[in-house]
Amino acid sequence: MCGIAGIVKRPSVAVEKPLLQRMIGMVNHRGPDAVGFHLSGSVGLAHARLSIIDVGGGHQPMHNEDKTVWITFNGEIFNYVELREDLIKKGHRFQTQSDTEVIVHLYEEKGEECVHDLNGQWAFAIWDSRRERLFLSRDRLGVRPLFYAQTPEGFVFGSEIKSLLVVPSVPRAIDRQALDELFTFWVTLPPRTIFEGVSELPPGHSIILEHGDLQVKPYWTLDYNPSKGLMQEEEAREGLLELLLDAVRIRLRADVPVGAYLSGGLDSTVIAALVKKLGTTHLKTFSIAFEDKEFDESSFQNEASQFLGTDHQGVICSSQDIGRAFPEVIWHTEKPVLRTAPAPLFLLSKLVREQGYKVVLTGEGSDEILGGYDIFKEAKIRRFWAKYPDSKFRPVLLRRLYPYMKNIQSQSDAYLRAFFHVRKEDVESPFFSHLPRWDMTSKLKVFYSKATADSLKSCDAMQTIEGLLPSRYGQWDHFSQSQYLEAAHLLPGYILSSQGDRMAMAHSIEGRFPFLDYRVVEFASRLSPQLKMKVLNEKYLLKAAIGDMIPRSIRNRHKQPYRAPDSQSFLAGGKAGKLFEYVEELLAPRAIQEGGMFDAGAVGKLLEKARQGQIVSMKDNMALVGVLSTQVVIDRFITNFPRSV
Amino acid sequence: MSSIETELRKYILDKLLFGRTEVALSGDASFLESGIIDSTGVLELVSFLEEQFQVKVEDEDLIPANLDSINAIVRYVEKKRK
């Protein structure tokens, strides 16, 4: 796990090393163990290393036997052992024991098609000097980030946007269309990022830059085909368990100790249980506990730890810890967020680092791949009800939704029916499952300034996302469609980035995600939706497959998604009346006017409500976090951007 | 306009619409349908009614017919005060 950066200038224009040093210096947190460069005429590659595999020998950028192919690589190739053996049989000579070198030789063997053989999480750049060709690739699901920009000076890329923003010709300005996407879907839609002129390579895509010609090409995409290879439950259960065990086994490959997150939920407990089943005697686990009982899951964490016999350590997070850390969190997310939930994960990775660990396994991806989210359940109930809108019985099922949210559970049946009411036109929408979420999020646009609203008059975020749907989308069943929307957008754009890679790498921690092994993902895509969510029992097959390997109470508990306190986190002293100073400064009328994105009057009223501790609804909480994080982005990346760190 | 309606409109404009007057607010417009409140915002509205108009909103009164538009709330508060 590491950070990468690079430049390809016009032919005959030499790369200046100081600029490359500044670029990689911005992501020192991703790789504090070593820095390396490869400069050759108009090409420069840089690497910040977090050494995990072949600690002594895996320095980068790395080259092939005759130094014609160079790589800078962030990530892990978990099947590198098997790939290496094959390549040696084919005559390749290896200088190191690292997974990085495997990619180099595989590229020599197969060119850009090499990515199909890789099982892992990666963002890499290969400079092929014989063909004068730059090849960049990002893993299938978007675990590792990769950004790029085309500037008058040339092509620049990096693991994080901040590396690109030190390049003088890369603009530092907010892209309002991206803001509008974020204030609809919670994420920007790649290649767009929140910064004008900076693009994100979408998951499962590669870039080829050859003689000034840039091509962005998909090499893998999510697909759903439950009828193909239709599996009976027993076969599916055994198949899933076998694959998950292997996904965990190869993710334990490291030359440093590997720990695990233990949230108290099903997924992370399953992963920890599989680690133990594979024979690991000592497993260190880490978790976050909240002072606020509404969010706290520590009793389940302790139960899981005791049951599995792990060496467990937790960090207790208060609302104020979140408020204090928030600006630094946004420096790492590099985009606005609508929830504070990344902040506790930032504090958790700090704990892990302090304990001397660099690698953790986590349960991310299970909800998307195996059908765990409430949004899937909500869509199922709404569609079931919409068939007979006058039914008195069907809407009673709405009580089964969001059992952990007291604001919803305290509502009368009449209100629940009104909230989840299905409009006639929604039933035919390709976005049926996500319309309530996106509609509600769009209400935050009431805070836009006139300039923002005017600039967006001809933009339609819904049209943009519709244009990105794969051609086969219409052939998938409704459950698969909603799974796709989560796995293609929220997963890489928020869960794996703002809550994942960025929070872990802020403290030089690598996350590994067995549920996102592409073999597990492809296997799950062939499962019938009924095996994923049996009636309203989420992740049914996973629970059946894991059986008594985890405590029954965790297997049977209501799913509680990971959440954290929002608006109350910004109250200084934890009491109504006073907000953290930076919140007052960034949301003051002058700062709002200078930022240009929002209306100072409207934000002033939101600020007053926050100050008085009167923010209750989900919409207002998201508005405060969304507006504030946008202002932090403007402050840290535009107004006060450091030229170097 | 009754004083209840005046106070209510002021509250909605200030606290729920954040002063954005371009959002038209007719007496019968549904708060839920127009997105003025979301599934978690009803409790905030109830707190305001209880404090401002000195009424107790009983659990069985927590239904859209009483609380989902300006006209509905005015009718409800007037009835409660009698």
Interface residues (C-beta under 8 A of the other chain):
Chain A: M405 N407 I408 S410 Q411 S412 A414 Y415 A418 F419 H421 D439 M440 S442 K443 V446 F447 D599 G601 A602 V603 K605 L606 K609 Q614 V616 S617 M618 K619 D620
Chain B: D14 K15 L17 F18 G19 R20 V23 L32 G35 I37 D38 S39 T40 G41 V42 L43 E44 S47 D59 E60 L62 I63 P64 A65 D68
